Amino acid sequence: MADPPRKDEQGETLTKTRLEKPKKYKVLLLNDDYTSMEFVVFILTKVFRHSAAAASRIMLHIHNSGVGLAGIYTREIAETRCAQVMQLASENGHPLQCTMEEE
C-alpha cells in the first residue's frame, strides 16, 4: 500500500521534485592539413587538461581518423572549451576546428 501524502505545517501537500542529470556533450577536434601536431597537443594539455602522453595519443588518433574526442562535459562547459579552442587557434593562425555533439 502506498504511503499517504505528506503535508507541511500549513496543511499543503508536499511533492518531491526529481532533478534530471544534465545532458553531456562530446567535444571533438577535427583534423586538417595545416594545424601542427604540436599545437593540437598544446590545446589538449592546456584547454582540456590532458597529460602530455594522453594528449599525444589523442592527437595521433585525430591525425589518423580525422576526428577525435577531446572530452565529455555539460553543455556550458563544452561550449566554453570549444570557444577557447577556436580563439587560441585563430590567435595562432591555425584553422583547427572544434565541435560538440550530444553524447
Number of C-alpha atoms within 10 A of each C-alpha: 3 4 5 6 9 10 11 8 6 6 8 10 10 10 9 5 6 6 6 6 7 9 10 17 20 19 24 20 26 17 24 15 9 10 16 13 16 12 16 24 23 18 22 23 18 15 16 19 14 18 13 14 11 14 22 19 13 21 28 18 15 21 18 11 11 13 20 20 17 27 17 18 19 15 18 10 14 22 16 12 22 20 14 17 22 18 14 15 19 13 9 11 11 17 15 21 17 22 20 21 12 12 11
